[in-house]
Amino acid sequence: MTINYDHQQRDVSSEMALESFKQAARDIAAIAARRRAELGEINAYQLRDPSQVLPYRAEAKASDGLSELLAVGVVDNCIVKLRFTAQFPMEKAQVWMKVLSDYLNKGYGKPT
């Protein structure tokens, strides 16, 4: 699910997006705990390519076999958060995240 929000601010900064990213990563860990699953190490990073609309990324595997992926960025003064939970291996989940990210990079805000 993709959620757009602006924290009721006219100008949304990358720092606000980073804080939303950190909170979403904590939420992923909390949800895994509620499933009684242990979350592996969260691989969090920032893409430096300016063409990427969702530069803040995180990936983690859970002990119950789920793969968790997160991407956050700012588009048109709104924070865009894409969280993806998959019941298949991380490598396959990463392909799906790339497809979704590529779509947003190329088509966000344009009618299809």
C-alpha positions as CSV (number, residue, x, y, z in Angstrom):
1,M,0.0,0.0,0.0
2,T,1.3,3.5,-0.8
3,I,0.3,6.3,1.5
4,N,0.8,10.0,0.7
5,Y,0.7,12.5,3.5
6,D,2.2,15.9,4.4
7,H,2.0,16.1,8.2
8,Q,-0.3,19.2,7.6
9,Q,2.7,21.2,6.4
10,R,3.0,23.3,3.2
11,D,6.6,22.4,2.7
12,V,7.7,18.8,3.5
13,S,11.4,18.4,3.9
14,S,13.6,15.4,3.4
15,E,14.2,15.4,7.1
16,M,10.5,14.9,7.7
17,A,10.6,12.0,5.2
18,L,13.6,10.5,7.0
19,E,11.7,10.7,10.3
20,S,8.7,9.0,8.7
21,F,11.1,6.4,7.3
22,K,12.6,5.7,10.8
23,Q,9.1,5.3,12.3
24,A,8.0,3.0,9.5
25,A,11.1,0.8,10.1
26,R,10.2,0.7,13.8
27,D,6.6,-0.3,12.9
28,I,7.9,-3.2,10.7
29,A,9.8,-4.5,13.7
30,A,6.8,-4.1,16.0
31,I,4.5,-5.9,13.6
32,A,6.9,-8.8,13.2
33,A,7.0,-9.1,17.0
34,R,3.2,-9.2,17.1
35,R,3.4,-12.1,14.6
36,R,5.8,-13.7,17.1
37,A,8.5,-13.5,14.4
38,E,12.1,-12.3,14.9
39,L,13.2,-9.7,12.4
40,G,16.6,-10.1,11.1
41,E,19.0,-7.2,10.7
42,I,17.3,-4.3,8.9
43,N,19.4,-3.2,5.9
44,A,18.7,0.5,5.7
45,Y,20.2,2.8,3.1
46,Q,19.7,5.9,1.0
47,L,19.9,6.0,-2.8
48,R,22.0,8.8,-4.0
49,D,20.5,8.9,-7.5
50,P,18.4,12.1,-7.7
51,S,16.0,10.5,-10.2
52,Q,14.8,8.2,-7.4
53,V,11.6,9.6,-5.9
54,L,11.8,7.2,-2.9
55,P,15.5,7.3,-1.9
56,Y,15.2,6.0,1.7
57,R,15.1,2.2,1.6
58,A,15.1,-0.7,4.1
59,E,14.9,-4.5,3.7
60,A,14.7,-7.2,6.3
61,K,13.9,-10.9,6.5
62,A,11.7,-12.3,9.3
63,S,12.0,-15.7,11.0
64,D,8.5,-16.6,9.7
65,G,9.7,-16.4,6.1
66,L,8.3,-13.0,5.3
67,S,10.4,-10.4,3.5
68,E,9.9,-6.8,4.5
69,L,10.8,-3.9,2.2
70,L,10.3,-0.1,2.7
71,A,10.8,2.9,0.4
72,V,10.1,6.6,1.4
73,G,10.5,9.9,-0.3
74,V,9.0,13.3,-1.0
75,V,6.9,14.0,-4.1
76,D,5.0,17.3,-4.6
77,N,5.4,18.2,-0.9
78,C,3.9,15.0,0.2
79,I,5.7,12.1,1.9
80,V,5.2,8.9,-0.1
81,K,5.8,5.6,1.7
82,L,5.7,2.3,0.0
83,R,5.9,-0.8,2.3
84,F,5.9,-4.2,0.9
85,T,5.6,-7.5,2.8
86,A,6.1,-10.7,0.8
87,Q,5.8,-14.4,1.4
88,F,8.6,-15.2,-0.9
89,P,12.4,-14.9,-0.8
90,M,14.0,-11.5,-0.5
91,E,15.6,-11.6,-3.9
92,K,12.1,-12.0,-5.5
93,A,10.7,-9.3,-3.2
94,Q,13.5,-6.9,-4.3
95,V,12.4,-7.4,-7.9
96,W,8.9,-6.4,-7.1
97,M,10.1,-3.3,-5.1
98,K,12.2,-2.3,-8.1
99,V,9.2,-2.7,-10.5
100,L,7.0,-0.5,-8.2
101,S,9.8,2.1,-7.7
102,D,10.5,2.3,-11.4
103,Y,6.8,2.9,-12.0
104,L,6.7,5.7,-9.5
105,N,10.0,7.2,-10.9
106,K,8.6,7.2,-14.5
107,G,4.9,7.6,-14.0
108,Y,4.1,9.3,-10.7
109,G,1.5,12.1,-11.3
110,K,1.0,11.2,-14.9
111,P,-2.3,9.7,-16.1
112,T,-2.1,6.1,-17.4
